[in-house]
Amino acid sequence: MGVGSATRWAIYMRVVDGTSEVLVMASLLGWLSGEVRRGKDEGRRMKDEGRRMKDEGTKSGGRVAAAADLWRAAGAALTGRVGPRPDRALRHSRDHRRTTERRERRVDVFRTVSAPEDATALGNPFLSFVPLGNETPFFMLQVYRFLRDAIPDISDAVWTWKRLCQTGYDIEIVKPSSDVAKRRAERLLRELDTRVNSGDRGMDGLLDVFYTSLFTYGAAALEIVLTGSRESIWDVVPVDVWTVRWRREEGKLQAYQLHEGEAIALPMDRFVYVGLDRDGTNPYGRSMLRSIPFVVKIQQRLMEDMAKATHNAGWSKLHVKYSPDERHRGESADAYSKRITGDFEDLRTKLSGLEADQNLVTYDNVAVELLRGDQRSQVFYDNHKAIEEQVITGMHLMPILLGRNYGTTETYGTAQFEIVNRQVEAVNRSVKRILERLYNFELALMWGEAQARVNMRTNRTVDVLKEANARGKEIANAVALRDGGFVDHEAAARLLGMEG
């Protein structure tokens, strides 16, 4: 493809990593005055071709764009510039690289580069449900429920966690448009509290089921049921979390419920799911009972062995020894045998009917001894205590909260209780957001404007006086910062955990 008789073109093609790369090298050996017009026209065509190739090169990763820059440089040379301009080609290459980087950054804003763990599994992750962490089978969720109902220590631990979290809460109506709107909002929320959970103890009963599920399965789920007009909440019902499955669809998580072999898609705008101690991208929570089954198996085997050993050793028993009288003079052998046998049977009859508070009176030919087994080698209590400590640790509780007292110091016990309270506050922050979502949805279509704010109560510390003194100093420090001009009134209120 010559451009004039004095123009030579060399076209090379090579394969790099399986991709063809075109290198266009143009060298202008001469310039004939009779072909200037033709060269300029050809140069313009080559510049247009270069722009088109550059646009296509953006889509193909940028390799063709480098060739397009050379095309444009050669065209510029033919339109009147003597010799190609390497600096202009280099500048075009830098501009192209910056444009590509900006486009890549814009793509990163709307799409994640990282992939969830379940996306690397065999098969199509978008056609299967997300598994539990560590490939735990889903039937283990029902095993956790069995352990909670059958093992006293686990049942007590779940019960204790529920009671620790059920601190109660206060509803505050904020930003009301009028006093009438405030009273109307308070009335609507009172009615909602008694209406949810199908009327079974209302919101208190719903939260009880919520906490039980959360500390048993590591997750809890609720479904919001709207009225026929979709203007208010008709009911809020608990969802059995062991029937809930998650699937990734179009980059988002979609919840399903398995019912009679059918997967029912749940409405995500009205479905509430809370996972406790979630692991990475896995949407399911992680139950505290996950580390318990092996220890519980040892505990129950130890209890069974202790019961068998105790039953075999039994209680202390009376051992009665009967020494027959001497044979009377002239008494035959048969008569003697019959007489001592009769005396022995009479003694057995009397002893068999002896009450626990009755005494035994006999002749000196009857001796009574107390028999009992030597149980000093049985160390069941120490072994069982070691297993108990593992169960208590797995349930993230302190021994005193499960009725155990291992003689810990007050400082150590206070530190443990502070850690437990922090977990309670973390869980109740999720409950606060759920309650505010429910209440504010109920108030959204109310005549007048108002918003609901939920303030979760906290557990009191062991030393109430020390807590009160510490709180007083916090208030005094916040007031001093405000009066000194370091913070405003709203910032001082936030320092105290209150709204300004």
PLY file of the C-alpha trace (Angstrom):
ply
format ascii 1.0
element vertex 500
property float x
property float y
property float z
element edge 499
property int vertex1
property int vertex2
end_header
0.00 0.00 0.00
2.24 2.74 -1.26
1.68 6.41 -0.95
3.56 7.80 -3.90
6.46 6.22 -5.61
8.96 7.49 -3.09
7.14 6.24 0.02
7.89 2.78 1.42
5.82 0.96 4.04
6.95 -2.03 6.06
4.27 -4.05 7.88
5.31 -6.65 10.45
3.12 -9.06 12.39
4.14 -11.13 15.38
2.34 -13.29 17.94
2.79 -12.40 21.62
1.18 -14.73 24.18
-1.28 -15.98 21.62
-2.39 -12.46 20.54
-1.48 -11.00 17.19
0.22 -7.64 17.49
0.57 -5.42 14.45
3.55 -3.15 14.24
3.29 -0.54 11.49
6.55 1.12 10.66
6.49 4.05 8.28
9.56 5.66 6.88
9.35 8.59 4.55
12.29 8.41 2.15
11.37 11.27 -0.10
8.84 13.75 -1.03
7.72 14.36 -4.57
6.12 17.67 -5.29
3.64 16.13 -7.74
2.10 13.84 -5.08
1.68 16.24 -2.17
-2.09 16.57 -2.62
-2.54 12.82 -2.87
-0.38 12.26 0.21
-2.39 14.75 2.25
-5.66 13.03 1.36
-4.19 9.67 2.23
-2.89 11.09 5.51
-6.31 12.35 6.53
-7.79 8.92 5.80
-5.09 7.28 7.91
-5.75 9.67 10.82
-9.44 8.77 10.76
-8.51 5.11 10.59
-6.22 5.60 13.55
-8.99 7.13 15.67
-11.28 4.23 14.83
-8.61 1.67 15.70
-7.89 3.48 18.95
-11.54 3.28 19.99
-11.58 -0.40 19.18
-8.26 -0.84 20.94
-9.80 0.39 24.20
-12.15 -2.58 24.10
-9.49 -5.13 23.14
-7.11 -4.27 25.97
-5.10 -1.51 24.31
-2.74 -3.46 22.04
-4.24 -2.19 18.79
-4.25 1.35 20.22
-0.47 1.39 20.06
-0.61 0.57 16.35
-3.28 3.24 15.90
-0.95 5.82 17.38
1.65 4.91 14.77
-0.98 5.18 12.04
-1.90 8.66 13.23
1.78 9.67 13.46
2.40 8.50 9.89
-0.71 10.35 8.69
0.43 13.52 10.39
3.75 13.20 8.62
2.02 12.91 5.26
-0.16 15.98 5.87
2.79 18.29 5.99
5.02 17.45 8.90
8.46 16.19 7.94
9.12 12.92 9.70
7.06 11.22 12.39
6.77 12.91 15.79
7.76 10.29 18.40
6.95 12.69 21.24
3.39 13.13 19.94
2.96 9.35 19.60
4.28 8.92 23.13
1.88 11.60 24.40
-1.03 9.86 22.67
0.02 6.61 24.34
0.10 8.28 27.77
-3.32 9.87 27.19
-4.72 6.51 26.18
-3.30 4.87 29.31
-4.80 7.56 31.56
-8.19 7.21 29.84
-8.11 3.45 30.30
-7.18 3.77 33.97
-10.01 6.25 34.58
-12.48 3.88 32.94
-11.18 0.97 34.99
-11.59 3.02 38.17
-15.16 3.87 37.23
-15.86 0.18 36.71
-14.41 -0.65 40.15
-16.89 1.72 41.78
-19.90 -0.28 40.61
-18.50 -3.80 40.69
-16.41 -5.61 43.30
-13.19 -7.27 42.23
-13.08 -9.75 45.12
-15.21 -12.89 45.06
-17.06 -14.61 47.93
-15.78 -17.92 49.23
-18.71 -19.95 47.86
-18.06 -18.63 44.33
-14.93 -20.79 44.10
-16.81 -24.00 44.79
-17.46 -26.54 42.06
-20.48 -25.85 39.91
-22.31 -22.62 39.33
-22.64 -20.73 42.64
-25.55 -18.71 41.27
-27.66 -21.86 40.80
-27.03 -23.32 44.27
-27.54 -22.12 47.82
-24.72 -20.64 49.82
-23.45 -23.31 52.26
-22.85 -22.84 55.95
-19.35 -22.00 57.10
-16.81 -24.83 57.04
-19.28 -26.85 54.93
-21.34 -27.55 58.05
-24.44 -29.55 57.07
-27.74 -27.76 57.57
-29.16 -30.57 59.73
-26.75 -29.43 62.46
-29.12 -26.51 63.10
-31.72 -28.96 64.38
-29.01 -30.71 66.40
-28.36 -27.38 68.13
-32.03 -27.18 69.05
-31.91 -30.71 70.48
-28.85 -29.87 72.57
-30.54 -26.73 73.87
-33.60 -28.71 74.96
-31.80 -31.81 76.29
-28.56 -30.61 77.93
-29.11 -28.61 81.16
-25.95 -26.52 80.87
-26.71 -25.44 77.30
-30.36 -24.79 78.10
-29.32 -22.63 81.04
-26.76 -20.76 78.91
-29.28 -19.87 76.19
-31.82 -18.88 78.84
-29.22 -16.67 80.58
-28.21 -14.92 77.35
-31.87 -14.17 76.66
-32.40 -12.66 80.08
-29.23 -10.59 79.82
-30.36 -9.11 76.49
-33.97 -8.49 77.50
-33.12 -5.25 79.24
-36.18 -3.47 77.89
-36.32 -0.30 75.84
-37.96 3.12 75.74
-39.65 4.68 72.70
-39.11 8.38 72.15
-41.19 10.35 69.64
-38.96 12.92 67.96
-39.63 15.71 65.46
-43.44 15.64 65.77
-45.28 18.13 63.60
-47.69 18.89 66.47
-48.79 17.68 69.88
-51.69 15.89 68.25
-49.31 14.06 65.90
-47.15 13.03 68.88
-50.12 11.56 70.75
-51.30 9.80 67.58
-47.84 8.30 67.04
-47.70 7.01 70.61
-51.10 5.39 70.20
-50.16 3.72 66.89
-46.97 2.26 68.35
-48.79 0.92 71.43
-51.28 -0.81 69.15
-48.45 -2.22 67.02
-46.70 -3.63 70.09
-49.78 -5.64 71.02
-50.64 -6.66 67.43
-47.35 -8.22 66.29
-46.41 -11.88 66.82
-50.06 -12.73 66.12
-51.03 -11.32 69.50
-48.90 -13.83 71.46
-47.46 -11.46 74.11
-46.91 -8.89 71.37
-43.49 -7.35 70.91
-42.14 -8.87 74.15
-42.98 -12.36 72.95
-41.51 -11.65 69.53
-38.22 -10.49 71.04
-38.14 -13.57 73.28
-38.37 -15.81 70.19
-35.82 -13.60 68.41
-33.22 -13.91 71.18
-33.81 -17.66 71.56
-33.19 -18.22 67.87
-30.17 -15.92 67.83
-28.35 -17.70 70.65
-29.34 -21.19 69.50
-28.74 -21.09 65.74
-26.59 -17.97 65.51
-29.26 -16.21 63.46
-32.80 -14.88 63.75
-35.31 -13.89 61.08
-38.56 -11.93 60.95
-41.11 -11.22 58.23
-43.15 -8.03 58.07
-46.77 -8.60 57.03
-48.54 -5.55 55.60
-52.23 -4.76 55.56
-54.29 -5.18 52.40
-53.86 -1.51 51.54
-50.07 -1.76 52.26
-50.32 1.37 54.38
-49.37 -0.09 57.75
-47.97 -3.19 59.43
-50.51 -5.89 60.13
-48.16 -8.37 61.83
-44.51 -9.28 62.36
-43.91 -13.02 62.57
-40.75 -15.05 63.30
-39.25 -17.18 60.54
-37.66 -20.57 61.29
-34.02 -19.93 60.43
-33.21 -23.60 59.86
-35.44 -23.40 56.76
-33.77 -20.25 55.35
-31.26 -20.51 52.50
-29.34 -17.80 50.66
-28.50 -17.61 46.96
-26.45 -15.06 45.02
-28.43 -13.59 42.16
-27.09 -10.77 39.97
-24.52 -9.80 42.56
-27.02 -9.67 45.43
-28.15 -12.10 48.10
-31.67 -13.46 47.84
-33.29 -15.35 50.73
-35.35 -18.49 50.20
-37.33 -20.72 52.53
-37.44 -24.46 51.98
-40.95 -25.78 52.55
-42.08 -29.26 51.50
-39.27 -29.57 48.97
-39.97 -26.19 47.37
-37.77 -23.08 47.53
-39.93 -20.01 48.21
-38.36 -16.62 47.45
-38.78 -14.28 50.42
-39.50 -10.56 49.91
-36.24 -8.84 50.78
-37.94 -5.50 51.49
-40.02 -7.14 54.23
-37.58 -9.82 55.39
-35.31 -9.15 58.37
-32.34 -11.45 58.99
-29.66 -11.02 61.64
-26.58 -13.26 61.68
-24.54 -13.49 64.88
-20.73 -13.53 64.47
-20.85 -13.78 60.67
-17.74 -15.17 59.02
-16.51 -13.21 56.00
-18.96 -13.09 53.09
-21.05 -15.95 54.45
-24.53 -14.54 55.14
-25.42 -17.10 57.79
-24.59 -16.48 61.42
-22.35 -18.73 63.50
-23.93 -20.51 66.43
-22.14 -20.63 69.77
-23.11 -24.31 69.92
-20.87 -25.09 66.93
-17.96 -25.89 69.29
-20.12 -27.74 71.83
-21.22 -31.17 70.41
-17.86 -32.91 70.92
-17.54 -31.67 74.51
-21.18 -32.52 75.26
-20.62 -36.06 74.02
-17.79 -36.50 76.53
-19.88 -34.92 79.29
-22.85 -37.23 78.70
-20.62 -40.31 78.51
-19.02 -39.30 81.82
-22.44 -38.85 83.42
-23.55 -42.25 82.17
-20.42 -43.94 83.52
-20.84 -42.18 86.87
-24.45 -43.36 87.11
-23.44 -46.95 86.38
-20.59 -46.90 88.89
-22.75 -45.36 91.61
-25.53 -47.84 90.98
-23.07 -50.72 91.19
-21.52 -49.48 94.43
-24.90 -48.65 95.90
-25.60 -47.41 99.44
-24.21 -48.84 102.67
-25.95 -52.10 103.71
-26.42 -54.12 106.92
-24.70 -57.47 107.04
-26.38 -59.77 109.59
-24.45 -62.82 110.76
-26.38 -65.67 112.44
-24.49 -68.23 114.54
-26.65 -71.37 115.23
-27.05 -72.68 118.81
-25.38 -75.86 119.92
-27.15 -79.16 119.45
-29.28 -80.15 122.44
-28.69 -83.39 124.31
-30.70 -86.20 122.77
-31.62 -84.05 119.75
-31.34 -85.90 116.48
-29.46 -84.49 113.54
-32.62 -83.96 111.51
-34.35 -82.18 114.37
-31.32 -79.95 114.91
-31.13 -79.01 111.26
-34.84 -78.28 111.14
-34.62 -76.09 114.27
-31.72 -73.85 113.13
-33.24 -73.53 109.69
-36.47 -72.34 111.22
-34.67 -69.82 113.44
-32.80 -68.47 110.41
-35.97 -68.05 108.38
-37.67 -66.25 111.27
-34.74 -63.85 111.50
-34.86 -63.14 107.75
-38.59 -62.50 107.94
-38.20 -60.00 110.74
-35.30 -58.21 109.05
-37.14 -57.92 105.71
-39.97 -56.03 107.39
-37.72 -53.79 109.44
-38.36 -50.06 108.93
-35.54 -47.54 108.48
-36.13 -46.03 111.94
-36.50 -49.37 113.79
-33.76 -51.06 115.79
-32.77 -54.70 115.81
-32.78 -56.66 119.12
-31.37 -60.21 119.06
-29.49 -62.73 121.11
-25.74 -62.70 121.10
-25.67 -65.30 118.35
-26.68 -62.57 115.83
-24.04 -60.00 114.75
-24.77 -56.90 112.64
-22.10 -55.18 110.50
-22.20 -52.21 108.08
-20.90 -52.83 104.55
-19.99 -49.99 102.16
-17.83 -49.74 99.05
-14.59 -47.84 98.94
-15.28 -44.91 96.54
-12.16 -42.90 97.19
-10.80 -43.78 93.73
-13.81 -42.25 91.94
-12.97 -38.71 90.80
-16.10 -38.03 88.78
-16.60 -34.57 90.21
-13.20 -33.28 89.13
-13.57 -34.79 85.65
-17.07 -33.44 85.28
-15.94 -29.99 86.43
-13.28 -29.92 83.71
-15.90 -30.70 81.06
-18.27 -28.10 82.53
-15.62 -25.42 82.12
-15.36 -26.25 78.41
-19.12 -25.94 77.97
-19.18 -22.60 79.83
-16.32 -21.30 77.68
-18.04 -22.40 74.48
-21.20 -20.54 75.47
-19.17 -17.36 76.21
-20.47 -17.04 79.74
-18.94 -16.80 83.19
-19.40 -19.65 85.74
-21.43 -17.59 88.21
-24.10 -16.97 85.54
-24.61 -20.73 85.19
-24.83 -21.41 88.90
-21.15 -22.31 89.35
-18.72 -20.74 91.78
-15.09 -21.55 91.21
-13.78 -18.98 93.67
-12.75 -16.25 91.24
-11.73 -12.85 92.57
-14.03 -9.84 92.42
-11.79 -8.06 89.90
-11.76 -11.05 87.58
-15.51 -11.49 87.89
-16.11 -7.79 87.18
-13.96 -7.99 84.05
-15.89 -11.02 82.83
-19.21 -9.31 83.43
-18.05 -6.24 81.49
-17.22 -8.46 78.49
-20.63 -10.12 78.69
-22.33 -6.72 78.80
-20.45 -5.58 75.71
-21.83 -8.55 73.79
-25.30 -7.70 75.10
-24.95 -4.11 73.89
-23.72 -5.26 70.47
-26.72 -7.55 70.03
-29.16 -4.92 71.25
-27.83 -2.39 68.76
-29.13 -4.68 66.00
-32.44 -5.00 67.85
-32.62 -1.19 68.15
-32.28 -0.78 64.37
-34.95 -3.41 63.72
-37.41 -1.80 66.13
-36.83 1.66 64.68
-37.39 0.28 61.20
-40.72 -1.23 62.24
-41.91 1.79 64.19
-40.91 4.38 61.59
-42.56 2.34 58.83
-45.76 2.36 60.85
-45.51 6.14 61.29
-44.57 6.88 57.67
-48.15 7.11 56.40
-49.62 8.60 59.55
-51.51 11.86 59.28
-48.98 14.32 60.56
-45.25 13.80 60.88
-43.29 12.06 63.63
-40.33 9.73 64.04
-39.57 7.06 66.61
-36.26 6.62 68.39
-35.60 3.48 70.44
-33.32 3.70 73.47
-32.20 0.28 74.68
-31.67 -0.04 78.41
-28.50 -1.58 79.80
-27.66 -3.98 82.60
-26.57 -2.39 85.85
-23.15 -3.20 87.17
-22.52 -5.02 90.43
-21.39 -1.87 92.24
-24.18 0.65 91.62
-22.54 3.37 93.72
-19.28 3.12 91.78
-21.19 3.29 88.52
-23.10 6.38 89.67
-19.89 8.16 90.72
-18.24 7.37 87.38
-21.28 8.67 85.50
-21.27 11.85 87.53
-17.64 12.51 86.62
-18.41 11.90 82.95
-21.20 14.47 83.07
-18.98 16.97 84.88
-16.21 16.56 82.29
-18.65 17.05 79.40
-20.07 20.20 81.02
-16.57 21.56 81.61
-15.65 20.98 77.95
-18.81 22.76 76.86
-18.37 25.70 79.22
-14.75 26.01 78.18
-15.77 26.39 74.56
-14.03 23.23 73.39
-17.28 21.56 72.24
-20.82 22.74 71.66
-23.92 21.50 73.46
-24.72 18.81 70.88
-21.16 17.43 70.93
-21.20 17.30 74.75
-24.46 15.36 74.64
-22.95 12.89 72.18
-20.00 12.37 74.52
-22.49 11.24 77.14
-24.26 8.92 74.73
-27.28 11.20 74.42
-28.78 13.16 71.59
-28.35 16.91 71.67
0 1
1 2
2 3
3 4
4 5
5 6
6 7
7 8
8 9
9 10
10 11
11 12
12 13
13 14
14 15
15 16
16 17
17 18
18 19
19 20
20 21
21 22
22 23
23 24
24 25
25 26
26 27
27 28
28 29
29 30
30 31
31 32
32 33
33 34
34 35
35 36
36 37
37 38
38 39
39 40
40 41
41 42
42 43
43 44
44 45
45 46
46 47
47 48
48 49
49 50
50 51
51 52
52 53
53 54
54 55
55 56
56 57
57 58
58 59
59 60
60 61
61 62
62 63
63 64
64 65
65 66
66 67
67 68
68 69
69 70
70 71
71 72
72 73
73 74
74 75
75 76
76 77
77 78
78 79
79 80
80 81
81 82
82 83
83 84
84 85
85 86
86 87
87 88
88 89
89 90
90 91
91 92
92 93
93 94
94 95
95 96
96 97
97 98
98 99
99 100
100 101
101 102
102 103
103 104
104 105
105 106
106 107
107 108
108 109
109 110
110 111
111 112
112 113
113 114
114 115
115 116
116 117
117 118
118 119
119 120
120 121
121 122
122 123
123 124
124 125
125 126
126 127
127 128
128 129
129 130
130 131
131 132
132 133
133 134
134 135
135 136
136 137
137 138
138 139
139 140
140 141
141 142
142 143
143 144
144 145
145 146
146 147
147 148
148 149
149 150
150 151
151 152
152 153
153 154
154 155
155 156
156 157
157 158
158 159
159 160
160 161
161 162
162 163
163 164
164 165
165 166
166 167
167 168
168 169
169 170
170 171
171 172
172 173
173 174
174 175
175 176
176 177
177 178
178 179
179 180
180 181
181 182
182 183
183 184
184 185
185 186
186 187
187 188
188 189
189 190
190 191
191 192
192 193
193 194
194 195
195 196
196 197
197 198
198 199
199 200
200 201
201 202
202 203
203 204
204 205
205 206
206 207
207 208
208 209
209 210
210 211
211 212
212 213
213 214
214 215
215 216
216 217
217 218
218 219
219 220
220 221
221 222
222 223
223 224
224 225
225 226
226 227
227 228
228 229
229 230
230 231
231 232
232 233
233 234
234 235
235 236
236 237
237 238
238 239
239 240
240 241
241 242
242 243
243 244
244 245
245 246
246 247
247 248
248 249
249 250
250 251
251 252
252 253
253 254
254 255
255 256
256 257
257 258
258 259
259 260
260 261
261 262
262 263
263 264
264 265
265 266
266 267
267 268
268 269
269 270
270 271
271 272
272 273
273 274
274 275
275 276
276 277
277 278
278 279
279 280
280 281
281 282
282 283
283 284
284 285
285 286
286 287
287 288
288 289
289 290
290 291
291 292
292 293
293 294
294 295
295 296
296 297
297 298
298 299
299 300
300 301
301 302
302 303
303 304
304 305
305 306
306 307
307 308
308 309
309 310
310 311
311 312
312 313
313 314
314 315
315 316
316 317
317 318
318 319
319 320
320 321
321 322
322 323
323 324
324 325
325 326
326 327
327 328
328 329
329 330
330 331
331 332
332 333
333 334
334 335
335 336
336 337
337 338
338 339
339 340
340 341
341 342
342 343
343 344
344 345
345 346
346 347
347 348
348 349
349 350
350 351
351 352
352 353
353 354
354 355
355 356
356 357
357 358
358 359
359 360
360 361
361 362
362 363
363 364
364 365
365 366
366 367
367 368
368 369
369 370
370 371
371 372
372 373
373 374
374 375
375 376
376 377
377 378
378 379
379 380
380 381
381 382
382 383
383 384
384 385
385 386
386 387
387 388
388 389
389 390
390 391
391 392
392 393
393 394
394 395
395 396
396 397
397 398
398 399
399 400
400 401
401 402
402 403
403 404
404 405
405 406
406 407
407 408
408 409
409 410
410 411
411 412
412 413
413 414
414 415
415 416
416 417
417 418
418 419
419 420
420 421
421 422
422 423
423 424
424 425
425 426
426 427
427 428
428 429
429 430
430 431
431 432
432 433
433 434
434 435
435 436
436 437
437 438
438 439
439 440
440 441
441 442
442 443
443 444
444 445
445 446
446 447
447 448
448 449
449 450
450 451
451 452
452 453
453 454
454 455
455 456
456 457
457 458
458 459
459 460
460 461
461 462
462 463
463 464
464 465
465 466
466 467
467 468
468 469
469 470
470 471
471 472
472 473
473 474
474 475
475 476
476 477
477 478
478 479
479 480
480 481
481 482
482 483
483 484
484 485
485 486
486 487
487 488
488 489
489 490
490 491
491 492
492 493
493 494
494 495
495 496
496 497
497 498
498 499
